[in-house]
């Protein structure tokens, strides 16, 4: 039986269903940034799992936080992939620069920070940028259901930023860096 986590990652709020009735390659292209871009969900998943592994022995609660965050980002990755597909584009792990050119995701995208403090602070900034991206895109989308789903994703990212800040404070209290 898994013990209860120090950090509660899951928000008690369902994800609204995006109802997509017509193809929209412009929106699919915009979503590809958050899906397979340099600062997208796959990059976050990779960074969080990397950090989770590195700090597991010395800081197990923070390691678990990183792993739980990766799981939520995997859900986001799935949601975005399904929307991209419904909008008429293949859910390839890349950024659509235009309608015929794609830039594939790279293992060089994750920022492999050297200290746990740097990882937490950098991840806080990344979550802040992700939330801002989702809010901005939600404001530009005509489809209300897609807009509501993007705003829900932004709520997760804002919550992640708060949790990472708490973990950074915990790390400082423990004398870590």
N, C-alpha and C positions, 0 to 999 in steps of 0.2 A: 504494500500500500504506500503510495506516494505521500510524503508529508506536505503540509500546506506551505506555500511559498511565502517568503518575507514580503515580496512585491506582488501586488495583484495586477496582472497585465491585462486580463480580459475585462472589457467594459461590458456592463450588463445592458446592452442595447443591440438589437438585431441590425443586420445590414439590410437596408431596403433593396428591393429587387429593381434592377434597371430593365425597363421595357424598351427594347430597341426594335422599331418597326421598319427602318430603312437603313441602308448602308451609308456610311459617312467616313470616307477615307481621311478627311482632315482631322476628325476627332480621333480616329484610330491612330493616326500619326502622332498626335499630341499625347495620347495615352502611352505610346511606345516609349516615351521619355521616362515615365514612371515605371514602366514594365522592365525594359532591358537597357536603359540608359546608364550613364556613368554614376548617377546618383539615384538610380531606381531601386525597386524592391529586391531584385536579385543581388545587387551589390550590398544592400542592407543585410540580407540573409547571410551572405558570405562573411561579411564583417562580424556579425553577431556570433555566428558559429565559431569563427576563428578566435574571437575574444573569450567565448565561453570555454573553449578548450584550454587556452593559455592560463586562465585564472582559476580553474576548477579546484585545484588543491588548496591554494592559499585563501581564496575568497569564494567558497561554494555558493553562497547566497547570490552574489553578483554573477557568478557563472550561470546559475539557474535563471536569473533575470535575462541575461543575454540569450539563452536558449529559448526561453518563453517568448521573447520579442521576435526571435527568428521565426517561430511558429506563426505568430500573428502576421508577420511580413509575408510568409508563405501563403497565408489566406488572401492577403492583398494581391499577391502575384497571380494567384488563381483567378480572383475576381477580375483583375485587369485583363488577363489573357482571354477570359470568356467574353468580356466586353469588346475587345479588339476583334475577336473572331466574329461576334454578332454584327459588328460594324463593317465587316467585309474584308478584313485583312487577316493574314495568317498570324497566329500568336507566336511569331519567331522572336527569339531573344536577341533583339537588335533595336536600333533606333531607325525609324523611317525618316530620312532627311528630305526626301521628296517622294513622289509616287513611284519612282523606279530605282532609287538608290537606298540601300540599307547599310548601316554600320553595325556589325555584330558586337555583342557583349564581349568584354575581355576580362580575363582573370587579373589583369592589371588595374582594373577599376577600384576594387576594394583598397582602402587606405589601411595598411597594416601598421597601426600605431604601436609604439614601443613601450609605453607605460599604460597601466590601467587607467590612471587619471586622464591621460590624453585620449584614451579610447572612449571613456565616458563623456568627456567634454566635447569631443568631436562628434560623437553619436548624438548628443543633444542638439548640436548645430544642424546635423543632417536631418533630424526629425523635425526641427523648426522649418527647414527649407521644404521638406516634403509636405508638411501641413499647409504651408503658404502656396505651394504649387497646386495642391488639390483644391484649396479655397478659390484661388484665382481661376482655375479651369472650370470649377463649378459655376462661377459667375459668368462665364462666357458660353456655357452650353444651353441651348434652347430646350433640350429634353429635360423636363423637371425630374423624372425618375433617375436619370444619370446624374444630374446635379445633386440630388439628395444622397445618392450613394457616394459621390466624391466628397461631400461634406462629412459623411460618416467616416470615411477613410481618414480625413483630416483630423477628426476627433481622436482616432486611435493614435495618430502621430503626435498630437499635442499631449496625450496621456503618456506616451512613451518618453517624450521630452521631460515631463515631470518626474517620472520614475527614474530616469537616468540621473537627473539632478539629485534625487534622494539618495541614489546609490553613490554618487560622487561625494555627497556629504558624509555618508556612512564610511566610505573609504578614508576620508580625511580624519574622521573620529577614531578610526582604527590605526591611524598613523601610516597609511599606505600612500603610494603616489601614482 
